[in-house]
Structure formats: C-alpha cells, structure tokens
Amino acid sequence: MTTTTGTREFALPDLGEGLTEAEIVRWLVAEGDSVSVDQPVVEVETAKAVVEVPCPYEGVVTRLWGREGESLDVGRPLLSIGARPAPTADAAPADHSGNVLVGYGTSAPTARRRRLAAPARVPATVDAPAGLNGAGAGPVPVISPLVRRLARERGLDLRTVRGSGPGGLVLRRDVEAPREPSPVHTGRAEDVPASPSSPQAHRVPEAVRVPLRGARRTIADKLARSRREIPDATTWVDVDATRLLDVKRHLAAPDEERISLLALLARVCVAALARYPELNATLDTDRQEIVRLPSVHLGFAAQTERGLVVPVIRDADRRKLPELSAEIARLTARAREGTLTPAELSGGTFTLNNYGVFGVDGSTPIINHPEAAMLGVGRVLPRPWVVDGELTVRSLCQLSLTFDHRVCDGGAAGGFLRHVADLVEQPVGLLRVL
C-alpha cells in the first residue's frame, strides 16, 4: 500500500498454515532506520513458531505500528516505509522482493543492486528510570525473544537488569535470578515503608494473571476443540520392554549414530499402523466421511520453554530406523531452540507421546485434533514380572492408546495396542517389516 505522500505501509502478511494473527516479539529496526528489500524487520510469534518477517520494500522506516508484546491481525499495518534520499547516478533502486509474501508477490530482480548508505539513525526518547543497562534510553542488550517474554511475564524492566553475558548481554539467568525491589523514595506518604503495625504490612498477595496468547493460546484452543468434538476412549497395557532395551544397546555401535528409544517406538508405531490403517485417519465432518490417509506423518510430543509442541516426521512409514532417529534428533533440537517452522509443526496423522520422561507411569492424553489416535508411553522401570512361570525382575512400562471412537471401535484399537505391545516385547518381529 502506498499513500499520497509516497510512504508505503507494509501490512502483516499471511504467514501460512491458516494463521490469522501474530505477536510482535522483537523489532529488528527502529524509526529512522534504512531498510533494503528482503531485510528482516521484525520477529513475530505465530501460533506455531517464532519467525522473522522480511520487508518487501526499501526505504526509511517512518513508523512502527505495534509494540513488542502486542498482537496484530493479518492485514493490519506493521510498519511504514518512506522514500530514501535521492540515490546517486550509478545506484539502481531495488524495488522487488525475492521472498514471496502472501499478498505481496514477487517479480524479477533488477540486473544490479547496491545497498545505499543508511541515514543517521534518529534516537528515540524514552521516559524511563535510569537503570543498570544505560541511562534510561537506548537499546536494551537482549537478543533472545524468550528473555523478553520472561521479563514481560514478571513485569520486569530489562533496563534495570545487570547482564552477565558478553558486553552486558542480558541472559535468561539474569531475568530468573531472585531480586529484591529497590524502593525509590519521592517524599510522598505512599513511598514511605510501612511499619509492622500498619495495614500495609499485612497486605494479601494478589493473584498473578498471565495473558493467554501465542503458543499457549493455540494449545488451549486446540485441546479444548479436541475434547469438545472427539468422543475419545483410552485403553492401556503393561509391557515387558527388556528385549527392546537390549536391541537399543546392541545398536549403540561406537562408530555409528545413536539410535534412540523414541526412534524404536516410532518404528513400532509405523509397523502397527500398517496393520491397522483405520487409526491413521481423520474424520471429515462436513462430508461425513472417514478419511484413511496414505502416508504416516508421525508427530511426537516435545515439551519446550514455549510449551508443548508436536514436531512432525514426514513420511515416517518410508524411513529406515537410522533416518527416524536422526530426524527425531533434528526436530527435537529445533524445538528446544524455538526455530521450528509452521510446516514442521503441521500435518501430523498420528502422535507418539513419551510422557515417561516426566517420571510418570500412565496418562489419558487428549488427541491431537484432527487426528484419530495417540499412543502414550510411560516410564520404564525394573519391576517383578512372571516369565515362564518364574518371578523375575524385568524392565516394564505402560502403554496407553487414546482413540476417536467415531473412527474405529474398541476391537481395532485393542488390536493395534496389542500388536504394539507384542513388537515391544518381541522386537524381532520388526524384521518382517523393515
């Protein structure tokens, strides 16, 4: 959009996956900064990931339309770009973006583009108390969006935090460190510390209200919809995982990539879904049809600092065991870094939930809508077990299957879970499907 004065408004683009809004995590530019085509200008948190948004225009930033922590709807103005000073004769304007943003498109770039010198940055005036990281104005040395979010949740002014990182960089431990408030006395009666006998000394602590937004809001909405729409049921079984753990140890060759237990369980899931395809399905309520899906896109639950996320292994049924293990490790690392893309968090057809890492035995998880089932795995512990009529100690765990009763009956669900249990107890059976 271009105004009559030549200023362009860059609206928040459609970031894909049906997202309608995003929260501003961190501005990468300030008013008065010069920007070039495709330069990242803001970091936003969608319902699924934290992403950088590139600008399709070049010029000088004249206005930022939102503050950090504020949510904007798709299509609302994000920032305004004004014209740069007149370029020199040998400088060609770069007016076409190589990045495709929905609603902006792209076109062929010019033959040559040279970045112009940025005009002097206009310092912003901030009316804030002087703190440990400056005299109250100017940028706060913070890089991580997580650090900013933690500070907002605690009502903490980052300018009052002494950074322990390189160059005074504020780290997460600096925000989470316990601190006593520093009273500032202005001479007013309300600033005078209360005596032990005054009513203020016995003030009841207030409840803490945390805004439900971003990833937390998406999780809440999705779980509520699943519970509201899906008539789920859960079945479970105790299994002897001793032989599966033996296989894991035998596969731990010094010169090869480590095979995780989760990868072995993923391979078991894929094999069981090949026998019971009705669980790799979804329900089309508009057309009143059960849709059995041709490929297994296996999601696995991962707890991160942003909350619960479910990365998806594409075409898990076509991957060999080392490939499954490598992909799980890659997605898990990206989940912990908060760099998963919306595509890596969407499109799952079945979910594996290893809640045993939290030290619990069982659970009745909520299905990841619109999938039809979820397999849960409890912790593995040495326990007494009867083998060939003799009491012995084995490595046991509990498996649970929560399924959509509209998609299949208990017979199919029970058959699937029993087949999973048989493959865990006798993993040699996996040789038939590898």
N, C-alpha and C positions, 0 to 999 in steps of 0.2 A: 504494500500500500504506500502511495506517495502523496503527500499533502501539497497544497498550493505553494508552499514556501520551499519546496524541494526536499523536505525532510521525509524520510521513509520510516514507516512503522513496521517492525518485524514482530509478527504475532507468534505466539507459542504454537509450533507446528504439531501435527498429528504424529506422534512418535511410534505409532503402530500398535498392534495387538488390541485394538479397541479401547485404548486408554483415552479418557476424557479430561484429565487434569493432571497437574504435576506440581510438586512443591519445590520452591527455589531453595537449594541447599547453599550455593556459594556463587556469587558473581565473580567472574574472571576478568571483568573490565569495570571501569568506573566512568562516570560522566566526564567528558573531555578527552577520553582515550581515543586513539585512532585504531580502527579495526580494518582488516582485509577480508576478502571473500574466503569463506570456509574456516575462518578463525573461530575456535570455541569461545563463546562469550559468557556462558552460564552453565552451572552444574545443577541439574534438577533431579529430584527423586520421583519416579513414577510409582505405580502400584507394584512394580516388579523389580526395578533396578535403579541405580544412580547412573545417569548418563550425562555426557557433555553435549550441548546443543551448539552447532556451528551457525554462524551468521551468513546468509546468502548475499549480503550487501557489503560494500566497503564505504568508509567514510569516518565521521567522528560521532561518538556516542553523545547524544544531546539529552537523553532522559532514560532512566531505568524505571520501569513501570511496576516493579514489585520489590519487596524487601526480603531478605533471607528469612526463611521460615514461613513465608506466605505461599498459599496455594493459588494457582491460576488455572482457569479453564482453557482448553484448547481453542485457539482462535482469538484469545484476548491479547492485547498488545504486550510485548515482552520488553522491547527497548526501541528507542527512536534513533535513527542514523541520519545525521546531516551531511552536507557536502563538505569535502575536504577543500583546503585552499587550492587555487588553480595549479595544476601539475605543470612540470617543465615540458619542453617540447618533445623530449625523447621518451617520456613516460607514457605508457598506454594504460588507460583505465581497465581495471579488472572488474567486470560487471556480471560475470556469470559464475555460478557456483558449480563445482564438481560434485558436491554432495547433494543427493536427492532428498528433499524435504517435502512431505506431502503438502500440497497447496502452493509450492514454490517452483517445483520442477527444476530442470537444468538445461543448459544449452552448451554448445561447443565453446571451449575457451579461446581467448584471443591468442594470436601467434606468439606473443611475448608479453610477460607481465613483470613489472618490477615494483617492489614494495617501496612506498614513499616514506620519508621520514615522518614519524609521528609528531604532531604538535605538542607543545608543552602541556603536561597534564595539569588540569585545574584542580587544586587541592580542595577537598570538601571540608566544610566547617562542621564539626561535631561538638555539640554542647554536652560534654560528659566529664565526670570527675577524673582527675589525673590518677593514673594507676602505675603498676609496675612495668607495663609494656608501652610506655610513652606518656606524653603529657596530656592525654585525653583525646587526641585526634590522630588520624592517620590509620594505616592498615594494621590489623592485628596479626601477628605472626602465627597463623594457623593454616595448615594445609588440609588436614583430614576433615571431611564432612561429618564424620562420626563425632569428632571432638566438638564441633559447633553444636551438633544436636544434643549431646550430653550437657553442654553448658546451658542451652536453652531450657532443657527439662529441669535443670537445677536452679534456674533463674540467676545464673552466674554471668557477670560481666567479664568477658575474656581479657579486657584491658587491665583488670586487677589481678590477673594470674601471672605468676612468675614462671616462664617457660624453662624447662630443663633440657630441651633439645638443642641442636646446633644453632647458634645465633639467636638464642632465646625462643626457639620454636616451642609453641605450646603443644604438649602431647596429652594423650588420654590420661596418663597417670597424674598429670598436673591438675586436671579437672576433677578427677575422682578422689584426690588426696583430701583428707579431712582438714577443715579450716575453721577458725573462729571468726565471726564477723568483726570488722573493725569499726567501732562506733565513731561517728563524726558528730561532734557537739557544736551546735549552732547557737546555743544560748536559749533555745526555746524550751518550754517546760516538757514537751513530749520527748526531747532528746536527752533528758536527764535520766540516768539509770534508775530503775525502780528499786525502792528499798524492799527488804524481805517482807515487810508487813503491808505493803501496798497491794491493791487488787491486781496490778500489772504483773506482779511476781508470781501469781497463781493462774496465769492465762492458760487456757486449754489449747494444746496444739491443733492447728487446723488440718483438715484433710488435704492431701496433695492431689491435684487434678492434672492428668496427663492428656493432652489432646489426642484424639483417636484419628490419626491421619497417616498418609503414606502407606508403607507396607503393612503396618499394624491394622489400619482400617480395611485394607484389602483382605487380609487374613480373616478378620472378623466377619466381613460381608460374605466371603466365600464359605466359611464354615457354617454360618447361620443359614445360608441358602441350602447347603447340603443337608443339614439337619431338618430344615423345613420341607424340602421336596422329596428326599430319598427315604423310603421305608427300609432302613438297614437292619441287618441281623448279624450277630457275631458268633462264630464257633471257634474252638481252640483245642489244642492237643499238646501234651508233653512229649518231647522227642529226645532221643539219645544222640547227641551231636559229637560223640567221641571220635568216630571214624572220619567225620568231616574235618575235624580239627587235625587229625593225623594227616589227611590229604593236604591241608594247608601247610603243615610243617614240611612235608615231603616236597612241596612245590617251592619252598623257600631256598632255591639254589643261590649260592653266593654271587654268581656272575649273571643273574637274571633279575628282572624286575619282580618285586614282591607282589604276590597275589593276596589280596585282602579277603577277609571272611565275607564282607559285604559283596564282593565280586562273585564268590562261590554261591552265596544265597541268590544273587541276581541270576546266575546261570540256572539254578534250580527253579526259580520263578518262571523263566523263559521256557524251560522244558515242560513245566506243568501247564502253562498257558497253551502250549502246542497241543496238549491232550484235551484241555478244557477251554476252547476258544470262546465260549459264552461269557467268560469272565474278562476277556479283553474286548470290551464292548461299551457302548453308551446308549442311552435311550433318547430318541428323537420324539419329544412330547408333542411337537407341532404336527408331525405326520403319523404319530402313534406307531413307531417302528423301533425295534431293537436293531442297532447297527453293530454288527460284528466287524471289527477292524482288521485290515490285512497285515499290519505290522505292529510290533510291540515297541512302543516308545515308553521305556521304563523310567518312572520317576522314583527318586529316593529322598526321604525327608532329611533335611540338614538344619540343625539349629545354629544360627549365627547371631552376631551382635545386632543385626537388623530385625531379628525374629526368625520364625520358621520359614524356610524356603524349600522348594521342591525342584531341584535341577532335574532335567530330563535327558536320558541317554537315548538318542535317536537310533532306531533300527537295532535295538538290543538283541533281537532274535537272529540277526545276521552277524553278530560279533562273536569272536572267539574269546575264551576266558581271559587271556592277557589283554586283549583290547578292552573288555569290560572293566578290568581292574584299572587300566591306565585312564580310561575316560572318567571313572568314578573319582580317581585321584585328581584329575584336572578340574572337574566341575566342583569338587569339594574345596580345592584351593581358591578357585574364583569366588565361590560362595563366601568364604571367610574374608576375602579381600573386598567383597561387595562390588565385584565387577562383572557379575553375570548379566548377560543381555536378556531382554524380554523373550527372544527366541529360545534361549536355553532354559527358560522357566515356563514354557508353554507347550501345549500339545501332548501331554502325557496320556497314556491309555491305561496304565496300571501303576500302582505305587507300592514301594517296599519301604517299610518304616521300622528301622532298627532302634527301638526305644530302649533296648538293653544297655546302650551306652550311658543311660542315666541311672543305671543301677536298679532297675525295676524288672519284675518278672512278667507282668501281663498288662494289657490295655485293651480298651474297646475304642479304637481310633475312629474319627469321623472321616468318611470317604472324601477324597479329593474330587469334588464336583468338576466336570460331569462324568467322571469315571464310574466304573461299576463295582470296584473292589479294591481293598488294600490289605496287604499281608504285613502283620506285625511280628517282630522277633524280640523276645525278652533276653535278659542276660543269661550267659552260660556259666553254670556253677557246678562244682563237684557235689554229687548227691548220691544217696543209696539207690540202687536200681537192681532189679532182678534180671539176670542173664542166664539162660539155660538152667533155670531152677535154683540158681545160686545168687545170694545177695552180694553185690559188689558196688564199688564206687565208680560212677560214670559222669561224664560231662553232659548235663541236662539243660534244656531250655524249653520255654513255652512258645508255641506259635499260635497266632490268632488270625482269623480271616474275617473281616467285616465286608459284607457284600450287599448289593442292591437287590432286594427281594423281588423287584419288578422284572429284573433281567434274568434271573435264574432262581431255581428252587434249592432247597437245602441239600438235595442229592448231589447236584453238580458242585455246590460249594464244599460239601463234605468230601466229595471225591477229589477235588482239587487239593484241599488241605492234606488229605491222607497221602496223596501222591507226593506232595512236597515233603511231608514227614518221612516217607519211605526213601526218598532220594537223599535226605539229610542223614538218615541212619545207615543207608547203604549207597554211598556216593558212587560206587562202581556202576550203578545204573545209569549215570550220566554218560558213560561211554557209548551208550546206544544212540544218543542224540548229539554228540559232539561232532 
